[in-house]
Amino acid sequence: MKMTIMKTAFAHTALTLTLVALPVADSIARSTPKSTQAWWPTSLDLTPLRQNERGTNPLGADFDYAADFARLDLEALKIDINDTLTTSQP
């Protein structure tokens, strides 16, 4: 029992000396979370995808999505999608 207490005291003393020896800036740097830019510094810039301008529409400013969707045959589209996903191609 006395030996276990001595080992524990020695371990606590060593840990305390190690923590005191760390520079303050290093311990602060370890505790602050890293930003996304720090983890992925060369990530793709997605800001062009967030633009919602009329000039970026390839179908033109007067294209009516609702009217075009109303003319769409959804059952035929589902069949085409199912055929494409289940038919083997080279």
Secondary structure by P-SEA (a helix, b strand, c coil): caaaaaaaaaaaaaaaaaaaaccaaaaaaaacccccccccccccccccccccccccccccccccaaaaaaacaaaaaaaaaaaaaccccc
